[in-house]
C-alpha cells in the first residue's frame, strides 16, 4: 500500500483543496487456506490484509486575510478510512473486500460534520468469467465510528480495470455561511 493517498475538499463555491491521507497502520498478513478456492482455482495461496489512512482537515483561516483554500494550520477534523480484504499472493492478482471501517471526528468545536455517505465494493472480471461483476453497497447514515462487513464472496481481478475499495463523503460546515464536501477513497486497486 502507498504511504499516502489523496482526498478532495470542495468548498460551497467550487474551490478544491487536496487533502493527504497518511498510512497509519502497516498491512497485516494472515495466511489462509480455503478448500473452495483450491477446488476451483489453482491459486489457493491467499492473504488477509488491511490498509488504514488518516486524513487531517485543516481549519479555514477566519481572519479574513486569506482565501478559502488557505488555513490557519490547525486541524479541524480527522477522518480514518480502513479497508479489509483477502487477496491472492501468487499468479493473477485478485481480491475480495471483506470489511470497511473507520471514524470521523471534529477537533475544532466551531466545525460541524453534518452527514456522511459511505460507498464500498468491487467490480471487475473474475478469473473464470471475463464479464464484469459488481458487488456494491451504499450506507447513507454513517455513525462517527463505523464498521461494515461486506458479505462479498467473489474475488475480482485487477486485469481489465477491476476495482476494490471504499469511498467516504462528508459534509462539513463552519459557522453559518460556509460548507465543504470532503471526498476520500481507499482503494486496493
C-alpha positions as CSV (number, residue, x, y, z in Angstrom):
1,X,0.0,0.0,0.0
2,X,1.2,3.5,-0.7
3,X,2.4,5.6,2.3
4,X,-0.1,8.4,1.4
5,X,-3.2,8.8,-0.7
6,X,-5.2,11.9,-1.7
7,X,-8.7,13.1,-1.0
8,X,-10.5,16.3,-2.1
9,X,-12.1,19.1,0.0
10,X,-14.6,21.1,-2.1
11,X,-16.0,24.4,-0.9
12,X,-19.6,25.6,-1.5
13,X,-18.1,28.0,-4.1
14,X,-16.4,25.1,-6.0
15,X,-12.8,25.6,-4.8
16,X,-10.9,22.4,-4.4
17,X,-8.1,21.5,-2.0
18,X,-6.2,18.3,-2.0
19,X,-6.1,16.5,1.4
20,X,-3.4,13.9,2.0
21,X,-4.2,10.8,3.9
22,X,-1.3,9.1,5.7
23,X,-1.0,5.3,6.1
24,X,-1.3,4.8,9.8
25,X,-1.0,1.1,10.2
26,X,1.2,-1.3,8.2
27,X,-0.5,-4.1,6.3
28,X,-1.1,-7.2,8.5
29,X,-0.8,-10.5,6.8
30,X,-2.6,-13.7,7.8
31,X,-2.1,-16.7,5.5
32,X,-5.3,-18.6,4.7
33,X,-6.1,-21.8,3.0
34,X,-9.6,-22.2,1.5
35,X,-10.8,-25.5,0.3
36,X,-13.3,-23.9,-2.0
37,X,-10.7,-21.7,-3.6
38,X,-8.3,-24.6,-4.1
39,X,-11.0,-26.8,-5.7
40,X,-11.9,-24.1,-8.3
41,X,-8.7,-22.2,-8.6
42,X,-5.1,-23.2,-8.5
43,X,-4.2,-20.0,-6.6
44,X,-5.2,-21.2,-3.1
45,X,-2.5,-19.0,-1.6
46,X,-4.5,-16.2,0.0
47,X,-3.6,-13.4,2.4
48,X,-5.9,-11.2,4.5
49,X,-4.7,-7.6,4.7
50,X,-6.0,-4.2,5.8
51,X,-5.0,-0.7,5.0
52,X,-5.9,2.4,7.1
53,X,-5.4,6.0,6.2
54,X,-5.9,9.1,8.3
55,X,-6.9,12.5,6.8
56,X,-6.4,15.7,8.8
57,X,-8.6,18.5,7.6
58,X,-7.1,21.9,8.3
59,X,-9.3,24.7,9.7
60,X,-10.0,27.7,7.4
61,X,-8.4,30.9,8.4
62,X,-11.1,33.2,9.9
63,X,-9.1,36.3,10.0
64,X,-10.5,37.5,6.6
65,X,-7.0,38.0,5.1
66,X,-6.7,34.6,3.3
67,X,-8.7,32.8,0.6
68,X,-11.0,30.0,1.5
69,X,-8.3,27.5,0.4
70,X,-5.8,28.7,2.9
71,X,-5.7,27.5,6.5
72,X,-4.5,28.6,9.9
73,X,-2.6,25.3,10.3
74,X,-4.8,23.9,13.0
75,X,-6.7,20.6,12.5
76,X,-10.5,21.0,12.4
77,X,-11.4,17.3,11.8
78,X,-9.8,13.9,11.4
79,X,-11.1,11.1,9.2
80,X,-9.9,7.4,9.2
81,X,-10.9,5.0,6.4
82,X,-9.8,1.4,6.6
83,X,-10.4,-1.5,4.1
84,X,-10.0,-5.2,5.0
85,X,-9.6,-7.6,2.1
86,X,-8.4,-11.0,1.1
87,X,-6.1,-11.2,-2.0
88,X,-4.1,-13.8,-3.8
89,X,-0.3,-13.6,-3.4
90,X,0.6,-15.7,-6.5
91,X,-0.5,-15.6,-10.1
92,X,-3.1,-13.1,-11.3
93,X,-3.9,-10.6,-8.6
94,X,-7.4,-10.8,-7.4
95,X,-9.2,-9.8,-4.2
96,X,-12.4,-9.5,-2.3
97,X,-13.4,-6.7,0.1
98,X,-14.4,-8.2,3.4
99,X,-15.0,-5.2,5.7
100,X,-14.8,-1.4,5.7
101,X,-14.3,0.5,9.0
102,X,-13.2,4.0,10.2
103,X,-14.2,7.1,12.0
104,X,-14.6,10.8,11.7
105,X,-14.2,13.4,14.5
106,X,-14.3,17.1,14.7
107,X,-11.4,18.6,16.6
108,X,-12.3,22.3,16.3
109,X,-15.6,23.0,18.2
110,X,-16.7,25.6,15.6
111,X,-16.8,22.9,12.9
112,X,-19.8,20.7,12.3
113,X,-20.0,17.4,10.4
114,X,-23.5,17.3,9.1
115,X,-23.6,13.9,7.4
116,X,-21.6,11.1,5.8
117,X,-22.1,8.7,2.9
118,X,-20.1,5.5,2.5
119,X,-19.9,3.5,-0.7
120,X,-17.8,0.3,-0.9
121,X,-17.5,-2.6,-3.2
122,X,-15.7,-4.3,-6.1
123,X,-16.2,-4.5,-9.8
124,X,-14.3,-6.4,-12.5
125,X,-13.9,-9.7,-14.2
126,X,-13.3,-12.9,-12.2
127,X,-10.6,-15.3,-13.1
128,X,-13.2,-17.7,-14.6
129,X,-15.5,-15.2,-16.2
130,X,-14.4,-12.2,-18.3
131,X,-17.7,-10.5,-17.8
132,X,-17.7,-7.8,-15.1
133,X,-19.4,-8.5,-11.9
134,X,-20.3,-5.7,-9.4
135,X,-20.6,-6.1,-5.6
136,X,-21.6,-2.7,-4.1
137,X,-23.2,-1.2,-1.0
138,X,-24.0,2.4,0.0
139,X,-24.6,3.5,3.6
140,X,-26.4,6.9,3.8
141,X,-26.4,7.1,7.6
142,X,-22.9,6.5,8.8
143,X,-22.1,6.9,12.5
144,X,-18.9,8.6,13.6
145,X,-17.3,5.2,14.4
146,X,-18.3,2.6,11.8
147,X,-17.6,-0.9,10.7
148,X,-19.5,-2.8,8.0
149,X,-18.9,-6.4,6.9
150,X,-19.4,-6.7,3.2
151,X,-20.5,-10.3,2.9
152,X,-19.0,-10.2,-0.6
153,X,-17.7,-13.6,-1.7
154,X,-16.5,-13.2,-5.3
155,X,-12.9,-12.2,-5.9
156,X,-12.3,-9.9,-8.9
157,X,-9.1,-9.4,-10.8
158,X,-7.1,-6.2,-11.3
159,X,-6.9,-7.0,-15.0
160,X,-9.2,-5.1,-17.3
161,X,-9.7,-2.2,-14.9
162,X,-11.0,-4.1,-11.9
163,X,-11.5,-2.0,-8.7
164,X,-11.8,-2.9,-5.0
165,X,-12.2,-0.2,-2.3
166,X,-14.3,2.3,-0.4
167,X,-15.3,6.0,-0.8
168,X,-16.4,8.2,2.1
169,X,-18.1,11.6,1.7
170,X,-18.6,14.1,4.5
171,X,-20.5,17.4,4.6
172,X,-18.6,19.9,6.8
173,X,-19.6,23.4,7.9
174,X,-18.2,26.2,9.9
175,X,-20.3,29.0,11.3
176,X,-23.5,29.8,9.4
177,X,-22.1,30.7,6.0
178,X,-19.6,28.2,4.7
179,X,-19.7,24.5,3.9
180,X,-17.4,21.9,2.3
181,X,-17.7,18.4,0.9
182,X,-14.9,16.0,1.7
183,X,-14.3,13.0,-0.6
184,X,-11.8,10.4,0.3
185,X,-11.1,7.0,-1.1
186,X,-9.2,3.9,0.0
187,X,-8.7,1.5,-2.9
188,X,-6.7,-1.6,-3.2
189,X,-6.7,-1.3,-7.0
